[in-house]
Amino acid sequence: MKRTKVLFVVLVVLMVSMMVLSGCQTATAPSAATGTSDKSNAGQADTGEKVKIGFANLADTDLFCKRTMDYFVNFCAESHPEWEVICADANLDVNTQISQVENFVVSECDAIVIMPVDYEGAVPAVEAANAANIPVICLVIDAAGGEKVYVGSDNYECGKIQAEVANEQLPENAKIVYLAGTPGLHHATLRMNGFTENLKRDDVEILSNMPADFETEKGMSVMEDWLQTYDQIDGLISANDTQAHGAIQAMKAVDRLDNTFIISVDGSYDAFTEIANGEMYGTMFYNGELQAKNAIGVIEKFLAGETEIEDVISKFELVTKDNVAEYMKKVYGEDIEVTAK
């Protein structure tokens, strides 16, 4: 009787886990053999066992995060058909993400990729995987603690490069605004600090620093308020392209976009188009394709039995009118006419 109850509880846990993950994308292929992976050795790539990877995304509504996740899923399907990728969307909720990672643990994933909603808040998720001896990769965004490998770029350096470009490009006695990311998010803070601490122009005044939560609508709303408050705005520095796009729409609506220096982050399709049209000076391209491939490389090392794996840091890439056609072709597979002067 007791054995029946135990089996019933296990079945209920597995059913709940499947319900939570039922809306996720998966990349699956038939495995050469069946069996349970040995978590003490993180699963071996050469055993023919099916490898299960959990991917906990920050938010599918975030264009960059979604694109990077899709790269990861597709590359896994192409290069490792024996891998199954189970994706979960936290939708910017740290508690949801922790629960999703806990479900990956129950499902006995061989590795877990987390794109953390929150730098500090992701630690319990990382530690839950650590307790089960499951390797963890923090992709694009790092976590404050736990045993993990960070695959991404230096967000402080990103803001620093934005500042260096602004130091060169802003007109004399410029007045600028800074459109910050979501308050409290570590990478948003790093980008902002990288910019503000390296802006070396004494004649440049930062009129306001306001968050737009990486969202187009909020970027538009904040800029509409600024346009009503300030008669002169010579520059806009943004923590990502999505909210910068909203701000640009607000400026165009009242014919105040011309000659405004604008630089952002990510390398979205809209940003490349706006650069080509002369509506934006540049963006710091965050190479999601490269990050996805690097994450797969780290998982390959884990599965091969390596335990001492260093973080994989790649550089942001500055895209301006001089190279935007090249990037549009490389990233989105499209040709674009550059009309920016």
Backbone hydrogen bonds, N-H to C=O, Kabsch-Sander energy under -0.5 kcal/mol:
donor,donor_aa,acceptor,acceptor_aa,energy
5,K,1,M,-1.8
6,V,2,K,-2.2
7,L,3,R,-2.3
8,F,4,T,-2.3
9,V,5,K,-2.3
10,V,6,V,-2.3
11,L,7,L,-2.3
12,V,8,F,-2.1
13,V,9,V,-2.3
14,L,10,V,-2.2
15,M,11,L,-2.3
16,V,12,V,-2.3
17,S,13,V,-2.2
18,M,14,L,-2.1
19,M,15,M,-2.0
20,V,16,V,-2.2
21,L,17,S,-1.6
22,S,19,M,-0.7
24,C,21,L,-1.9
27,A,85,V,-1.0
33,A,48,G,-1.2
39,K,37,S,-1.0
41,N,38,D,-1.7
42,A,39,K,-1.0
43,G,38,D,-1.6
45,A,303,L,-1.0
47,T,44,Q,-1.0
50,K,33,A,-0.7
51,V,82,E,-1.8
53,I,51,V,-0.5
53,I,84,E,-3.4
54,G,111,A,-2.3
55,F,86,I,-3.0
56,A,54,G,-0.5
56,A,113,V,-3.3
57,N,55,F,-0.8
57,N,88,A,-2.8
62,D,59,A,-1.0
63,L,61,T,-0.7
66,K,62,D,-2.9
67,R,63,L,-2.3
68,T,64,F,-2.5
69,M,65,C,-2.4
70,D,66,K,-2.5
71,Y,67,R,-2.2
72,F,68,T,-2.2
73,V,69,M,-2.7
74,N,70,D,-2.7
75,F,71,Y,-2.8
76,C,72,F,-2.3
77,A,73,V,-2.1
78,E,74,N,-1.9
79,S,75,F,-2.9
80,H,76,C,-2.7
83,W,80,H,-2.5
84,E,51,V,-3.1
85,V,27,A,-1.6
86,I,53,I,-3.1
86,I,84,E,-0.6
87,C,25,Q,-2.0
87,C,85,V,-0.6
88,A,55,F,-2.6
90,A,57,N,-2.2
90,A,88,A,-0.6
92,L,58,L,-2.8
93,D,90,A,-1.4
94,V,92,L,-0.6
97,Q,93,D,-2.0
98,I,94,V,-2.2
99,S,95,N,-2.1
100,Q,96,T,-2.2
101,V,97,Q,-2.3
102,E,98,I,-2.3
103,N,99,S,-1.9
104,F,100,Q,-1.8
105,V,101,V,-2.1
106,V,102,E,-2.2
107,S,103,N,-2.2
108,E,105,V,-1.6
109,C,104,F,-1.9
110,D,52,K,-3.0
111,A,52,K,-1.1
112,I,135,P,-2.4
113,V,54,G,-3.5
114,I,112,I,-0.5
114,I,137,I,-3.1
115,M,56,A,-2.9
122,A,118,D,-1.7
123,V,120,E,-1.6
126,V,122,A,-2.2
127,E,123,V,-2.9
128,A,124,P,-1.9
129,A,125,A,-1.7
130,N,126,V,-2.4
131,A,127,E,-2.4
132,A,128,A,-0.9
133,N,130,N,-1.8
134,I,129,A,-2.7
137,I,112,I,-2.4
138,C,149,V,-2.5
139,L,114,I,-2.5
139,L,137,I,-0.7
140,V,151,V,-3.4
141,I,139,L,-2.0
144,A,119,Y,-2.7
148,K,146,G,-0.7
149,V,136,V,-2.0
151,V,138,C,-2.8
151,V,149,V,-0.5
152,G,150,Y,-0.5
152,G,312,V,-2.1
154,D,314,S,-0.5
155,N,153,S,-0.9
158,C,154,D,-1.6
159,G,155,N,-1.8
160,K,156,Y,-2.2
161,I,157,E,-2.4
162,Q,158,C,-2.0
163,A,159,G,-2.1
164,E,160,K,-2.3
165,V,161,I,-2.4
166,A,162,Q,-2.4
167,N,163,A,-2.8
168,E,164,E,-1.1
169,Q,165,V,-2.4
170,L,166,A,-2.4
174,A,171,P,-1.1
176,I,205,E,-3.0
177,V,235,G,-2.0
178,Y,208,S,-2.6
179,L,177,V,-0.5
179,L,237,I,-3.2
180,A,178,Y,-0.9
180,A,210,M,-2.6
185,L,182,T,-1.8
189,T,185,L,-2.2
190,L,186,H,-2.4
191,R,187,H,-2.0
192,M,188,A,-2.1
193,N,189,T,-2.9
194,G,190,L,-2.6
195,F,191,R,-1.6
196,T,192,M,-2.9
197,E,193,N,-2.3
198,N,195,F,-1.3
199,L,195,F,-0.7
200,K,198,N,-0.9
202,D,200,K,-0.8
204,V,201,R,-1.3
205,E,174,A,-2.6
207,L,176,I,-3.0
207,L,205,E,-0.9
208,S,176,I,-0.7
210,M,178,Y,-2.0
212,A,180,A,-2.3
215,E,212,A,-2.1
219,G,215,E,-2.1
220,M,216,T,-2.3
221,S,217,E,-2.3
222,V,218,K,-2.7
223,M,219,G,-1.9
224,E,220,M,-2.3
225,D,221,S,-1.8
226,W,222,V,-2.2
227,L,223,M,-2.7
228,Q,224,E,-1.3
229,T,225,D,-1.5
230,Y,226,W,-3.1
234,D,175,K,-3.4
235,G,175,K,-1.1
236,L,261,F,-3.1
237,I,177,V,-2.3
238,S,263,I,-2.4
239,A,179,L,-2.3
241,D,265,V,-2.1
244,A,240,N,-1.3
245,H,241,D,-2.7
246,G,242,T,-1.3
247,A,243,Q,-2.0
248,I,244,A,-2.6
249,Q,245,H,-1.9
250,A,246,G,-1.8
251,M,247,A,-2.1
252,K,248,I,-2.5
253,A,249,Q,-1.7
254,V,250,A,-0.8
254,V,251,M,-0.6
255,D,252,K,-1.2
256,R,251,M,-2.9
260,T,257,L,-1.8
261,F,234,D,-2.7
261,F,259,N,-0.5
263,I,236,L,-1.9
264,S,282,G,-1.7
266,D,284,M,-3.2
272,F,268,S,-2.3
273,T,269,Y,-2.2
274,E,270,D,-2.6
275,I,271,A,-2.4
276,A,272,F,-2.3
277,N,273,T,-1.9
278,G,275,I,-1.1
279,E,274,E,-2.7
280,M,274,E,-1.3
281,Y,262,I,-1.7
282,G,262,I,-1.7
283,T,319,V,-1.8
284,M,264,S,-1.9
285,F,283,T,-0.9
285,F,317,E,-3.6
286,Y,266,D,-2.2
287,N,285,F,-0.8
288,G,286,Y,-1.6
291,Q,287,N,-2.3
292,A,288,G,-2.4
293,K,289,E,-2.1
294,N,290,L,-2.6
295,A,291,Q,-2.3
296,I,292,A,-2.0
297,G,293,K,-2.1
298,V,294,N,-1.9
299,I,295,A,-2.2
300,E,296,I,-2.5
301,K,297,G,-1.6
302,F,298,V,-2.3
303,L,299,I,-2.8
304,A,300,E,-1.3
305,G,302,F,-1.7
306,E,301,K,-2.3
309,I,307,T,-1.0
312,V,150,Y,-2.4
313,I,311,D,-0.7
314,S,152,G,-2.4
317,E,285,F,-1.9
319,V,283,T,-2.8
323,N,320,T,-1.4
324,V,320,T,-1.4
327,Y,323,N,-1.9
328,M,324,V,-2.8
329,K,325,A,-1.9
330,K,326,E,-2.2
331,V,327,Y,-3.1
332,Y,327,Y,-0.5
332,Y,328,M,-1.9
333,G,328,M,-0.5
333,G,329,K,-0.9
334,E,328,M,-1.3
338,V,336,I,-0.5
339,T,276,A,-2.1
339,T,337,E,-0.7
340,A,276,A,-1.6
